[in-house]
Structures are given as structure tokens and as C-alpha cells.
Amino acid sequence: MENAIFYIIAGITVAAALMALTVRNLFHCALFLAMAMFGISGVFLYLNSDFLASVQVLIYVGAVTVIIIFGISLTRNMMNERSKAMNHQFLLSVVVAVFLTGIIVAAIQESPFFGSEHPASLVFSTVSSDQAQQPNSYEVSGHLFQNGVSYLAGALLKPENGFAFAFEFVSILLLSALVGAIVIARKDPL
Amino acid sequence: MNNIPLVHFLYLAAILFGVGMFGVLARKNAISVLMGIELMLNAVNINFLAFARYWNWNSLTGPVFVVFVITIAAAEAAVALAIIISIYRHLHTANVDDAHFLRG
């Protein structure tokens, strides 16, 4: 049952992504993009990442889609609304995209991940096999279970985990990108 | 844990990446190109999380990288929309084929 729901979500996601990139009306494109982002958030839930699924909804559906809609309404060209949505390399783009997807799928089928049905058979970690059978259990035995928000925060912020500097650096990057976006979009140059 | 095989997540990510690349290559409007880039980044996020959960779920490196990718994608979307608005103000179009001042 839950497997069927996953495939339904995946189908909706792919269909919404296709619609978002082929529909001519840009507002409809943005709404289909929001739908695809909802689907990807559902896929994140199937990967046991509840916090990242909610972050996906907050940032992509809440922020990026809204900022894209702002951009569409600020740059809408009234004269060109009847023109085509695709450029002259439409057929070549279809060929390239299908070829690239085919290469990735072929590479997956050649890889060691293919054909291994049970996820626990792929796990090479320090825990024993009976613990590996239930990766979602909340009885914490030492460092075994790391699935919650607090573990993610610990991985990002504790200096011994090695990501603290990158975390601070990416916040500086975000701040400078936002300031730079304001400077670029100003009407009068500095 | 559900018993969906890992390769199905990888297939979904590959298809989403292909769709996003089609949008980047084929769309005229710069904002649609930006949407395609966002889709490709999300396909990569699905791959990160799938490998983190199925291959080595004891490590948090995959979710941490997803956090970084989401942050950088948000910054990229803001800067890209600022550039698109600036181009629109100068050229009165958002068509990527019309902005070819730097073409050699």
C-alpha cells in the first residue's frame, strides 16, 4: 500500500515537472513547479527525512515559487505573450535530455545498487545486523540512531563533526548573495 | 522502513534531472530556465538522501549536503531573478536568446 502511494507521488512529481517546463503560461509553470516540489517533499518523507521534507515545503513552495512569481509579474512582456515558449533547439533538447536520462539509467543498471532488494543488505556500518533491520527505531543505543532534527543540528554545528565551518560559511554566502541581489536589482546604479 | 528498492529513487531522480535539463535547454524565458535548474538541483537532493538512507544511513553527510544544496539554490534563485529583472529593465525582454552582448 505505501509502496503504491510512493509510485503515485513519483508519477505526479514527474508529470508536474513536465508540465512546469512545457506549459506556455508562466504563472501556470510556477504553480506546476510548486506541485512538483510538493511531490519531491513527499519523496523525502519516504526517505525518512521528515525535517528536510518540511524544509523543502517551506523553502521551495513557500519562498522560491513566490519569488519566481514575483519575477514573472515584474518581467512580463505584454507584447510577446503570443510567442512560442520554446526556442529553435527544441527537438535537439528533447534528444539530449532523453539521451542523458538513458545514460544515467544504464549506469544505474550497471552499478552495484541494482538488484539489491533489501536496503539493509547494502548497509556497511558499525552496527550489528539486527539493529540494521530497524533503522527508524527510537531506542538510542550509543550513536546508532541519527534520524532526528537534533542529530542534524549536531552534525551541522558541532565542531568535531567537521561541518561547522562550512555551515557558517554558507550563511555568509547566503547573506552576501541577498545583498548582491538587492544591488543588482537596484534601479539607480551605485 | 518501506521496501522500495534504492534504484527506484535513482530512476526518479534521473527522470527529474532529464526533465530539468530539457527545460534549461529548450525554454525561451529566463525564468523557465531557472525553474529547470531548480528541478535539477532537487533531483540531486533526492539522490543524496536516497544514498544516505539506503547505502549508509548511519552517517549524516547526505542530509547535511542537502541542507547546503537547498541554501545555495535559494541564494542562486535570488541572484538569478535580480539579474533577470536587470536584463528586463535594459532590454525589455526576458528571452535568453536576446541577451547576447557578451557573445564573441
Boltz contact constraints between the chains, C-beta under 6 A:
constraints:
  - contact:
      token1: [A, 2]
      token2: [B, 2]
      max_distance: 6.0
  - contact:
      token1: [A, 3]
      token2: [B, 4]
      max_distance: 6.0
  - contact:
      token1: [A, 6]
      token2: [B, 4]
      max_distance: 6.0
  - contact:
      token1: [A, 10]
      token2: [B, 12]
      max_distance: 6.0
  - contact:
      token1: [A, 14]
      token2: [B, 15]
      max_distance: 6.0
  - contact:
      token1: [A, 17]
      token2: [B, 16]
      max_distance: 6.0
  - contact:
      token1: [A, 17]
      token2: [B, 19]
      max_distance: 6.0
  - contact:
      token1: [A, 17]
      token2: [B, 39]
      max_distance: 6.0
  - contact:
      token1: [A, 18]
      token2: [B, 19]
      max_distance: 6.0
  - contact:
      token1: [A, 20]
      token2: [B, 35]
      max_distance: 6.0
  - contact:
      token1: [A, 21]
      token2: [B, 23]
      max_distance: 6.0
  - contact:
      token1: [A, 21]
      token2: [B, 36]
      max_distance: 6.0
  - contact:
      token1: [A, 33]
      token2: [B, 35]
      max_distance: 6.0
  - contact:
      token1: [A, 40]
      token2: [B, 42]
      max_distance: 6.0
  - contact:
      token1: [A, 43]
      token2: [B, 46]
      max_distance: 6.0
  - contact:
      token1: [A, 47]
      token2: [B, 49]
      max_distance: 6.0
  - contact:
      token1: [A, 47]
      token2: [B, 50]
      max_distance: 6.0
  - contact:
      token1: [A, 47]
      token2: [B, 53]
      max_distance: 6.0
  - contact:
      token1: [A, 48]
      token2: [B, 53]
      max_distance: 6.0
  - contact:
      token1: [A, 49]
      token2: [B, 49]
      max_distance: 6.0
  - contact:
      token1: [A, 52]
      token2: [B, 66]
      max_distance: 6.0
  - contact:
      token1: [A, 59]
      token2: [B, 70]
      max_distance: 6.0
  - contact:
      token1: [A, 59]
      token2: [B, 74]
      max_distance: 6.0
  - contact:
      token1: [A, 64]
      token2: [B, 77]
      max_distance: 6.0
  - contact:
      token1: [A, 67]
      token2: [B, 81]
      max_distance: 6.0
  - contact:
      token1: [A, 71]
      token2: [B, 31]
      max_distance: 6.0
  - contact:
      token1: [A, 71]
      token2: [B, 81]
      max_distance: 6.0
  - contact:
      token1: [A, 72]
      token2: [B, 31]
      max_distance: 6.0
  - contact:
      token1: [A, 74]
      token2: [B, 85]
      max_distance: 6.0
  - contact:
      token1: [A, 75]
      token2: [B, 88]
      max_distance: 6.0
  - contact:
      token1: [A, 75]
      token2: [B, 94]
      max_distance: 6.0
  - contact:
      token1: [A, 77]
      token2: [B, 93]
      max_distance: 6.0
  - contact:
      token1: [A, 86]
      token2: [B, 26]
      max_distance: 6.0
  - contact:
      token1: [A, 87]
      token2: [B, 28]
      max_distance: 6.0
  - contact:
      token1: [A, 87]
      token2: [B, 97]
      max_distance: 6.0
  - contact:
      token1: [A, 90]
      token2: [B, 26]
      max_distance: 6.0
  - contact:
      token1: [A, 93]
      token2: [B, 22]
      max_distance: 6.0
  - contact:
      token1: [A, 93]
      token2: [B, 25]
      max_distance: 6.0
  - contact:
      token1: [A, 93]
      token2: [B, 26]
      max_distance: 6.0
  - contact:
      token1: [A, 97]
      token2: [B, 18]
      max_distance: 6.0
  - contact:
      token1: [A, 97]
      token2: [B, 21]
      max_distance: 6.0
  - contact:
      token1: [A, 97]
      token2: [B, 22]
      max_distance: 6.0
  - contact:
      token1: [A, 100]
      token2: [B, 18]
      max_distance: 6.0
  - contact:
      token1: [A, 101]
      token2: [B, 14]
      max_distance: 6.0
  - contact:
      token1: [A, 101]
      token2: [B, 18]
      max_distance: 6.0
  - contact:
      token1: [A, 104]
      token2: [B, 14]
      max_distance: 6.0
  - contact:
      token1: [A, 105]
      token2: [B, 14]
      max_distance: 6.0
  - contact:
      token1: [A, 108]
      token2: [B, 7]
      max_distance: 6.0
  - contact:
      token1: [A, 108]
      token2: [B, 10]
      max_distance: 6.0
  - contact:
      token1: [A, 113]
      token2: [B, 6]
      max_distance: 6.0
  - contact:
      token1: [A, 113]
      token2: [B, 7]
      max_distance: 6.0
  - contact:
      token1: [A, 114]
      token2: [B, 7]
      max_distance: 6.0
  - contact:
      token1: [A, 117]
      token2: [B, 5]
      max_distance: 6.0
  - contact:
      token1: [A, 119]
      token2: [B, 54]
      max_distance: 6.0
  - contact:
      token1: [A, 122]
      token2: [B, 54]
      max_distance: 6.0
  - contact:
      token1: [A, 122]
      token2: [B, 55]
      max_distance: 6.0
  - contact:
      token1: [A, 125]
      token2: [B, 58]
      max_distance: 6.0
  - contact:
      token1: [A, 135]
      token2: [B, 1]
      max_distance: 6.0
  - contact:
      token1: [A, 135]
      token2: [B, 57]
      max_distance: 6.0
  - contact:
      token1: [A, 136]
      token2: [B, 1]
      max_distance: 6.0
  - contact:
      token1: [A, 146]
      token2: [B, 60]
      max_distance: 6.0
  - contact:
      token1: [A, 152]
      token2: [B, 63]
      max_distance: 6.0
  - contact:
      token1: [A, 155]
      token2: [B, 60]
      max_distance: 6.0
  - contact:
      token1: [A, 155]
      token2: [B, 64]
      max_distance: 6.0
  - contact:
      token1: [A, 163]
      token2: [B, 64]
      max_distance: 6.0
  - contact:
      token1: [A, 170]
      token2: [B, 68]
      max_distance: 6.0
  - contact:
      token1: [A, 170]
      token2: [B, 71]
      max_distance: 6.0
  - contact:
      token1: [A, 174]
      token2: [B, 71]
      max_distance: 6.0
  - contact:
      token1: [A, 174]
      token2: [B, 75]
      max_distance: 6.0
  - contact:
      token1: [A, 177]
      token2: [B, 75]
      max_distance: 6.0
  - contact:
      token1: [A, 177]
      token2: [B, 78]
      max_distance: 6.0
  - contact:
      token1: [A, 177]
      token2: [B, 79]
      max_distance: 6.0
  - contact:
      token1: [A, 178]
      token2: [B, 78]
      max_distance: 6.0
  - contact:
      token1: [A, 181]
      token2: [B, 78]
      max_distance: 6.0
  - contact:
      token1: [A, 181]
      token2: [B, 79]
      max_distance: 6.0
  - contact:
      token1: [A, 181]
      token2: [B, 82]
      max_distance: 6.0
  - contact:
      token1: [A, 184]
      token2: [B, 82]
      max_distance: 6.0
  - contact:
      token1: [A, 184]
      token2: [B, 83]
      max_distance: 6.0
  - contact:
      token1: [A, 184]
      token2: [B, 86]
      max_distance: 6.0
  - contact:
      token1: [A, 185]
      token2: [B, 82]
      max_distance: 6.0
  - contact:
      token1: [A, 185]
      token2: [B, 85]
      max_distance: 6.0
